[in-house]
């Protein structure tokens, strides 16, 4: 009987490396095919920076969306329907033409929105908030701070978790804002680390700036979250 000689060690190494390279190249080509020529918003004046896939580079939407996540989005979802309270939305501001933000829609046209001691108020009424947990976190400088996590439930029963670090912070205590026609009030779920409609430099979001709906976690450092569907409605 003739036995097949074993592959040299170097050849054994080359095969899985080659397979990995092919898979990576195929994935990269697929992502390029999915995104090329599909970057426009819902209006001509909206920056053409949208995609089907988004890499989250900040912690502003934690815990729902985590820093480092890759998300799949429904393209131009909001071009044919209006955002509802609690919806996640990818948006592009004319003042930040190179950036796509992922935020949560809170206030619709005509709504009155305010935060008091980190508590959200809509049209003069406090939004239901249920405590989930509290924990001590250390920042990059080693300073410890306490964060509380709550479940917010909007009047339409959309619910999601938010994190609050300092109820005394200026952005957790705002004046009441009436949302004008054609604009929306958006917030990040990580309230202490989010630039959103509370900040004058960000402000209210024009309807034409909202295009895509993040729908699925494609990849995450937390492998248990891969494949998780994103949605606010119960």
C-alpha positions as MATLAB code, in Angstrom:
seq = 'XXXXXXXXXXXXXXXXXXXXXXXXXXXXXXXXXXXXXXXXXXXXXXXXXXXXXXXXXXXXXXXXXXXXXXXXXXXXXXXXXXXXXXXXXXXXXXXXXXXXXXXXXXXXXXXXXXXXXXXXXXXXXXXXXXXXXXXXXXXXXXXXXXXXXXXXXXXXXXXXXXXXXXXXXXXXXXXXXXXXXXXXXXXXXXXXXXXXXXXXXXXXXXXXXXXXXXXXXXXXXXXXXXXXXXXXXX';
ca = [
       0.000    0.000    0.000;
       1.276    3.430   -0.906;
       0.752    6.174    1.620;
       0.366    9.809    0.634;
       3.206   11.802    2.151;
       2.112   14.477    4.636;
       2.040   18.076    3.476;
       5.011   20.166    4.528;
       4.313   22.413    7.513;
       4.601   25.547    5.381;
       2.025   24.205    2.895;
      -0.364   23.350    5.752;
      -0.132   26.949    6.908;
      -0.700   28.358    3.441;
      -4.041   26.577    2.850;
      -6.074   28.094    5.736;
      -4.396   31.452    5.151;
      -5.397   31.309    1.491;
      -8.987   30.329    2.394;
      -9.162   33.187    4.903;
      -7.874   35.657    2.333;
     -10.463   34.491   -0.205;
     -13.302   34.815    2.344;
     -12.125   38.275    3.385;
     -11.781   39.427   -0.217;
     -15.259   38.099   -1.030;
     -16.755   39.871    1.986;
     -14.990   43.131    1.141;
     -16.164   42.913   -2.465;
     -19.727   42.220   -1.320;
     -19.715   45.218    1.005;
     -18.375   47.380   -1.800;
     -21.060   46.116   -4.167;
     -23.784   46.806   -1.579;
     -22.680   50.359   -0.903;
     -21.356   51.742   -4.186;
     -23.763   54.169   -5.828;
     -26.215   53.975   -2.937;
     -25.209   56.850   -0.692;
     -27.939   59.418   -1.290;
     -30.502   60.489    1.265;
     -34.191   61.297    0.841;
     -33.642   64.781   -0.594;
     -31.208   66.364   -3.010;
     -29.797   68.655   -0.316;
     -28.965   65.754    2.028;
     -25.240   64.820    2.131;
     -24.551   61.646    0.134;
     -22.908   59.722    2.961;
     -25.368   56.903    3.613;
     -24.705   53.177    3.294;
     -26.216   49.777    3.978;
     -23.557   48.980    6.562;
     -22.376   51.225    9.405;
     -19.423   50.865   11.754;
     -20.173   52.478   15.114;
     -17.158   54.442   16.322;
     -18.538   55.913   19.563;
     -20.444   54.871   22.681;
     -23.295   57.362   22.255;
     -25.969   54.693   21.704;
     -24.925   52.194   24.364;
     -26.266   49.878   25.618;
     -28.502   49.201   22.573;
     -25.716   49.790   20.033;
     -22.158   49.320   21.255;
     -18.952   50.974   20.161;
     -17.316   48.818   17.492;
     -20.564   47.271   16.252;
     -21.219   46.787   12.537;
     -24.871   47.423   11.684;
     -27.015   46.525    8.703;
     -29.476   49.289    7.803;
     -32.644   49.413    5.740;
     -31.765   51.942    3.034;
     -34.086   54.914    2.569;
     -36.591   53.382    4.981;
     -37.718   56.831    6.088;
     -38.015   58.173    2.563;
     -41.467   56.610    2.301;
     -42.650   56.803    5.924;
     -42.209   59.227    8.789;
     -40.079   58.366   11.828;
     -41.990   57.412   14.961;
     -41.071   57.986   18.590;
     -38.457   55.477   19.685;
     -37.210   54.666   16.178;
     -33.504   54.312   15.534;
     -32.420   56.458   12.613;
     -29.266   57.108   10.611;
     -29.085   60.806    9.796;
     -26.762   63.275    8.114;
     -26.647   66.977    8.962;
     -25.756   69.621    6.398;
     -23.423   71.120    9.030;
     -21.554   67.772    9.292;
     -21.502   66.602    5.665;
     -18.965   63.828    6.220;
     -20.625   62.171    9.218;
     -23.570   59.810    9.667;
     -25.109   59.800   13.139;
     -27.206   57.006   14.642;
     -29.716   58.418   17.140;
     -33.117   57.666   18.620;
     -36.127   59.718   17.558;
     -37.821   61.177   20.643;
     -39.810   64.270   19.681;
     -42.067   64.549   16.624;
     -43.203   67.823   15.040;
     -45.429   69.597   17.542;
     -44.058   67.767   20.592;
     -42.672   69.587   23.614;
     -39.481   67.947   24.926;
     -37.547   68.610   28.132;
     -35.141   66.867   30.504;
     -35.154   67.457   34.260;
     -32.617   65.681   36.441;
     -32.042   63.277   33.516;
     -35.763   62.477   33.416;
     -37.374   62.819   29.982;
     -40.603   64.798   29.674;
     -42.874   64.762   26.617;
     -45.623   67.329   26.315;
     -45.342   68.177   29.983;
     -45.608   64.580   31.209;
     -42.716   62.475   32.557;
     -41.875   59.483   30.393;
     -42.126   56.182   32.243;
     -38.720   55.104   33.526;
     -37.924   51.827   35.319;
     -34.593   51.305   37.069;
     -32.527   48.384   35.761;
     -29.123   48.590   37.459;
     -26.352   50.842   38.740;
     -22.610   50.305   38.422;
     -19.264   52.006   39.007;
     -17.201   52.769   35.892;
     -13.629   54.032   35.553;
     -12.762   56.405   32.717;
      -9.466   56.571   30.802;
      -7.945   58.779   33.519;
      -8.888   56.259   36.188;
     -11.629   58.456   37.664;
     -14.540   56.431   39.014;
     -18.131   57.416   38.329;
     -21.502   55.818   38.916;
     -23.906   55.171   36.086;
     -27.513   54.118   36.306;
     -29.363   52.214   33.626;
     -33.099   52.659   33.110;
     -35.768   51.352   30.753;
     -37.649   54.245   29.141;
     -41.112   53.598   27.734;
     -42.583   56.218   25.411;
     -46.318   56.923   25.034;
     -46.479   54.602   21.986;
     -44.997   51.778   24.153;
     -41.614   51.884   22.369;
     -39.020   51.023   25.000;
     -35.238   50.925   25.221;
     -32.473   51.117   27.828;
     -30.677   54.381   28.604;
     -27.611   55.156   30.711;
     -27.382   58.192   32.988;
     -24.105   59.315   34.577;
     -24.823   62.703   36.172;
     -28.411   63.931   36.655;
     -27.018   67.389   37.507;
     -25.212   67.819   34.161;
     -26.402   70.745   31.991;
     -27.587   68.486   29.162;
     -29.670   66.493   31.660;
     -31.498   69.694   32.632;
     -32.816   71.562   29.618;
     -35.398   74.154   28.719;
     -38.590   72.870   27.133;
     -38.295   72.766   23.337;
     -41.271   72.743   20.981;
     -40.383   70.785   17.856;
     -41.405   72.764   14.751;
     -42.956   71.279   11.625;
     -40.535   69.314    9.485;
     -38.030   68.677   12.292;
     -37.320   66.022   14.927;
     -35.761   65.894   18.400;
     -33.243   63.032   18.736;
     -31.239   61.676   21.671;
     -28.479   59.143   22.237;
     -29.248   56.306   24.648;
     -25.978   56.956   26.498;
     -27.204   60.300   27.762;
     -23.985   61.417   29.418;
     -21.873   60.769   26.312;
     -24.053   61.818   23.408;
     -24.081   64.873   21.192;
     -27.713   65.244   20.154;
     -30.647   67.674   19.984;
     -29.943   68.912   23.517;
     -26.770   70.616   22.265;
     -27.188   73.876   20.287;
     -24.366   72.884   17.908;
     -26.338   69.759   16.942;
     -29.895   70.961   17.336;
     -33.136   69.662   15.894;
     -32.921   67.417   12.841;
     -34.631   68.327    9.547;
     -36.863   65.639    8.059;
     -34.719   65.486    4.913;
     -31.674   64.517    7.004;
     -33.195   61.212    8.155;
     -32.894   58.313    5.702;
     -31.896   54.847    6.953;
     -33.122   52.605    9.776;
     -30.466   50.481   11.542;
     -31.983   47.015   11.679;
     -29.435   44.314   12.581;
     -26.124   43.799   14.377;
     -23.878   42.187   11.751;
     -20.792   41.982   13.959;
     -19.898   42.903   17.524;
     -17.079   42.430   19.995;
     -19.742   40.752   22.119;
     -20.347   37.674   19.980;
     -23.694   36.988   21.688;
     -25.047   40.153   20.047;
     -24.295   39.122   16.471;
     -27.597   38.772   14.632;
     -29.574   40.824   17.168;
     -32.391   42.767   15.535;
     -32.709   46.434   16.439;
     -36.126   47.914   16.952;
     -37.991   50.057   19.444;
     -41.520   48.778   19.050;
     -42.729   46.022   21.392;
];
